[in-house]
Amino acid sequence: MNYLTYTYLLTPLHTGASTQAGNLLGIAREAQTEYPYIPSSSIRGKIRSLLESNPSVQAEAGTFFGERIKNGNQPTEGEVWFADATLLLFPIASFSHQYLWITCPLWLSRWNRWLQNPDLTQLIQECKLQLQDSSKKVVASVKGKQVFLQGAVLKENEISQLSKLSIKANYLDVFKEIPNGNGILNLQEKLVILADQDCAALVEIGLQREVRIALKTDEKVVDGGSFRSEEAIPSETVLFFPWGIKANKDKTPTQTVRELLLEVLNDRLQFGGLEGLGRGWTENKTVAVKK
């Protein structure tokens, strides 16, 4: 059985990176697009840790995730797999609308690989056609004579309204399973679909960056110029990750841990680093998808 888990960031998320450039502590990024993401190893490790610490399924968890090399025994294949969590909706500051959520045909197409939703397929096709028109810069539900996206300004005639597309179904129906952040997610008034390259540029601008300085003991003086800049994916971002459970061919007794896994992935979880600073709290919702 395959599933999609939607992850709504309640607080900024720092995923960590394999390299550090100077004083910049970066985040994990996709090699080909430079988009931030949550590596599947981080997701799997967090969930495995949670389930292995639960006494009721501790014995099953090793079989379910695959036994590690221990006491000379060989590792075993697990019964569950996880993919990376990738971007679906990203919040951008707006002088005219406080903030808006952006997405693009690339993100929507990645999502639809798993959903295989005909309404979403049509929405993507319609948006691509609209964005090919040189007079239109975005397809959006947002309205106004001027719409600001960070420093960019969109005029009313440069916006193609989602409500006027020739899609028979309500375009918002494809987003109905996504957690709404306790009512904050408002796509009916604040959704903007951009060309892929424009979306990538705004994501880079919209990442959260903080400078941390180490002070000398008992003095408000920088300790030897020690400082670093940390990146994070901002709160209100929505990501998704596919995962699945393999058929239980050997009839091993892992039914309890399978059921508990679904409960865990429909609850709040904390991913990434800087947990002591409250980073990485997420609201999650899991839905079954076609095989």
URWOMO-V880165 format. One record per residue. N is the residue number from 0. RES is the residue in three letters. PHI is phi as a letter, one per 30 degrees, with the letter a starting at -180 (999 if undefined). OMEGA is omega in degrees with one decimal (999 if undefined). BURIAL is I if it has 9 or more other ideal C-beta (glycine too) atoms within 8 Angstrom, else O. Layout:
BEGIN
n res phi omega burial
N RES PHI OMEGA BURIAL
N RES PHI OMEGA BURIAL
END
This chain:
BEGIN
n res phi omega burial
0 MET 999 178.2 O
1 ASN c -177.6 I
2 TYR b 168.0 I
3 LEU b 174.4 I
4 THR c 176.0 I
5 TYR c -176.2 I
6 THR b 179.3 I
7 TYR c -177.0 I
8 LEU d 176.2 I
9 LEU d 175.3 I
10 THR b 178.9 I
11 PRO e -176.0 I
12 LEU b 173.5 I
13 HIS c -174.5 I
14 THR c -179.2 I
15 GLY i -179.1 O
16 ALA b -177.5 I
17 SER d -179.3 O
18 THR b 178.1 O
19 GLN b -179.2 O
20 ALA c -179.6 O
21 GLY h 179.5 O
22 ASN c 179.7 O
23 LEU c 175.4 I
24 LEU c -172.4 I
25 GLY d 178.0 I
26 ILE c 179.2 I
27 ALA d -178.9 I
28 ARG b 175.0 I
29 GLU d -175.3 I
30 ALA d -172.2 O
31 GLN d -175.8 O
32 THR c -175.1 O
33 GLU i 175.4 O
34 TYR d 172.5 I
35 PRO d 179.6 I
36 TYR a 173.5 I
37 ILE c -179.6 I
38 PRO d 179.7 I
39 SER d 179.2 I
40 SER d 177.2 O
41 SER d 180.0 I
42 ILE d -178.6 I
43 ARG d -178.5 I
44 GLY d -179.8 O
45 LYS d -176.3 I
46 ILE d 178.2 I
47 ARG d 179.5 I
48 SER d 179.6 O
49 LEU d -176.0 I
50 LEU d 179.2 I
51 GLU d 177.8 I
52 SER d 178.6 O
53 ASN c -175.7 I
54 PRO e -175.3 O
55 SER d -178.4 O
56 VAL b -175.7 I
57 GLN e -178.4 I
58 ALA d -178.9 O
59 GLU d -171.2 I
60 ALA e -179.8 I
61 GLY d 177.9 I
62 THR d -175.5 I
63 PHE d -179.0 I
64 PHE d -176.1 I
65 GLY j -178.2 I
66 GLU d 176.6 O
67 ARG d 173.2 O
68 ILE d -176.1 O
69 LYS a 178.2 O
70 ASN h 176.9 O
71 GLY i 178.9 O
72 ASN d 179.8 O
73 GLN d 176.8 O
74 PRO d 179.2 O
75 THR c 178.9 O
76 GLU d -179.9 O
77 GLY d -177.9 I
78 GLU c -176.8 I
79 VAL b 176.4 I
80 TRP b 178.7 O
81 PHE b 173.5 I
82 ALA c 178.3 O
83 ASP d 172.9 I
84 ALA c -176.3 I
85 THR c -174.3 I
86 LEU d 173.4 I
87 LEU b 177.5 I
88 LEU b -175.0 I
89 PHE b -178.1 I
90 PRO d 179.2 I
91 ILE b 178.3 I
92 ALA d -180.0 O
93 SER b 178.4 I
94 PHE d -176.3 O
95 SER c -174.3 O
96 HIS b -178.0 I
97 GLN i 169.6 O
98 TYR a -178.8 I
99 LEU b 174.9 I
100 TRP c 179.0 I
101 ILE c 171.1 I
102 THR a -177.0 I
103 CYS a 179.9 I
104 PRO e 179.4 I
105 LEU d -179.8 I
106 TRP d -179.3 I
107 LEU d 179.1 I
108 SER d 175.6 I
109 ARG e 179.1 O
110 TRP d -174.9 I
111 ASN d 172.4 I
112 ARG e -176.6 O
113 TRP c -178.5 I
114 LEU d -175.7 I
115 GLN h -176.9 O
116 ASN c -178.3 O
117 PRO d 178.0 O
118 ASP d 177.5 I
119 LEU d 176.0 I
120 THR e 179.9 I
121 GLN d 178.2 I
122 LEU d 179.7 I
123 ILE d -179.8 I
124 GLN d 179.4 O
125 GLU d -179.6 I
126 CYS d 178.0 I
127 LYS d 179.0 I
128 LEU d -179.6 O
129 GLN d -177.2 I
130 LEU d 174.6 I
131 GLN d 177.5 O
132 ASP d -175.0 O
133 SER d -179.2 O
134 SER d -178.6 O
135 LYS c -179.1 I
136 LYS c 179.6 I
137 VAL b 167.9 I
138 VAL c -169.1 I
139 ALA a 170.7 I
140 SER c -177.6 I
141 VAL d -178.5 I
142 LYS b 178.3 O
143 GLY l 178.8 O
144 LYS d 173.1 O
145 GLN b 177.9 I
146 VAL b -179.1 I
147 PHE c 171.7 I
148 LEU b -169.4 I
149 GLN h -179.2 I
150 GLY c -178.5 O
151 ALA d 179.3 O
152 VAL b 177.1 O
153 LEU c 176.1 I
154 LYS d -175.5 O
155 GLU e -177.6 I
156 ASN d 177.4 O
157 GLU c -178.0 I
158 ILE c 173.6 I
159 SER c -175.0 I
160 GLN d 178.2 I
161 LEU e -176.9 I
162 SER d -177.9 O
163 LYS c 176.5 O
164 LEU d -176.3 I
165 SER d 178.2 O
166 ILE d -178.1 I
167 LYS d -179.2 O
168 ALA d 174.0 O
169 ASN d -175.6 O
170 TYR d -179.2 I
171 LEU d -178.8 O
172 ASP d -178.3 O
173 VAL d -179.6 I
174 PHE c -168.8 O
175 LYS d -178.4 O
176 GLU d -175.3 O
177 ILE d 175.5 I
178 PRO e -174.4 I
179 ASN c 177.2 O
180 GLY i -177.6 I
181 ASN h 175.2 O
182 GLY j -177.3 O
183 ILE d -177.4 O
184 LEU d -175.2 I
185 ASN b -176.3 O
186 LEU d -179.5 I
187 GLN d -178.4 O
188 GLU b -169.8 I
189 LYS b 178.8 I
190 LEU c 178.3 I
191 VAL b 177.2 I
192 ILE c -176.7 I
193 LEU c 169.9 I
194 ALA d -174.9 I
195 ASP e -175.7 I
196 GLN d 178.0 O
197 ASP d 178.8 I
198 CYS d -180.0 I
199 ALA d -179.4 I
200 ALA d -178.6 O
201 LEU d 176.5 I
202 VAL d -179.4 I
203 GLU d 178.5 O
204 ILE d -171.2 O
205 GLY d 177.1 I
206 LEU d 179.6 I
207 GLN d 178.6 O
208 ARG b -178.8 O
209 GLU b 176.3 O
210 VAL c 178.8 O
211 ARG c -176.9 O
212 ILE b 175.6 O
213 ALA d -179.6 O
214 LEU c 175.8 I
215 LYS d 179.4 O
216 THR d 177.4 O
217 ASP i 177.6 O
218 GLU b 175.2 O
219 LYS c -178.7 O
220 VAL b -179.6 O
221 VAL d -178.5 I
222 ASP d 175.2 O
223 GLY i -180.0 O
224 GLY i -177.0 O
225 SER d 175.7 O
226 PHE a 174.4 I
227 ARG a 178.2 I
228 SER c -176.9 I
229 GLU c 176.3 I
230 GLU c 175.4 I
231 ALA a 171.6 I
232 ILE d -172.8 I
233 PRO d 173.4 I
234 SER d -176.7 O
235 GLU i 173.9 I
236 THR d 175.7 I
237 VAL c 174.4 I
238 LEU b 173.7 I
239 PHE b 173.3 I
240 PHE b 174.7 I
241 PRO d 172.9 I
242 TRP a -177.7 I
243 GLY a 177.6 I
244 ILE c -179.8 O
245 LYS d 176.2 I
246 ALA d -177.6 O
247 ASN d -173.7 O
248 LYS d -176.2 O
249 ASP d 179.1 O
250 LYS h 178.3 O
251 THR d -173.8 O
252 PRO d -179.8 O
253 THR c -176.5 I
254 GLN d -178.2 O
255 THR d -178.6 I
256 VAL d 176.0 I
257 ARG d 179.7 I
258 GLU d -179.5 O
259 LEU d 178.0 I
260 LEU d 178.3 I
261 LEU d 176.8 I
262 GLU d -178.8 O
263 VAL d -176.8 I
264 LEU d 168.2 I
265 ASN b -176.4 O
266 ASP b 176.4 O
267 ARG d -179.8 O
268 LEU b 176.8 I
269 GLN c -178.8 I
270 PHE c 172.2 I
271 GLY i -178.1 I
272 GLY c 179.9 O
273 LEU h -179.4 I
274 GLU d -179.7 I
275 GLY d 177.5 O
276 LEU c 177.4 O
277 GLY i -179.7 O
278 ARG d 167.4 I
279 GLY i 176.7 I
280 TRP d -174.7 I
281 THR b 169.7 I
282 GLU c -172.2 I
283 ASN b 174.3 I
284 LYS b -176.2 I
285 THR c 177.0 I
286 VAL b 175.9 O
287 ALA d 179.2 O
288 VAL b -179.7 I
289 LYS d 177.2 O
290 LYS d 999 O
END
